[in-house]
Amino acid sequence: MKRYDLRHLKENFYDRMIELIESDLANGEVGIFLFEIGDFSPIQKSADLVKEHGCELMNSLKFNEVDWTIVVKKKAE
């Protein structure tokens, strides 16, 4: 399991999240991604991106007033 803090990227975290899923997570490994939510639109978009890249969204929850956490499992090939 790996944890990634993408809050410093603000609303521009999507490309980095996908890059980390593809290059840093092993097949079957779980990653925890922390990002800022702003207007809540990043929540659905991040869930859609996870699914598009063949991963399982295991959990999605509000971390505090401005941050969101998603737990992603990279499927074994």
Secondary structure, 3 states (H helix, E strand, C coil): CEEEECHHHCCCCHHHHHHHHHHHCCCCCEEEEEEECCCCHHHHHHHHHHHHCCEEEEEEEECCCCEEEEEEEECCC
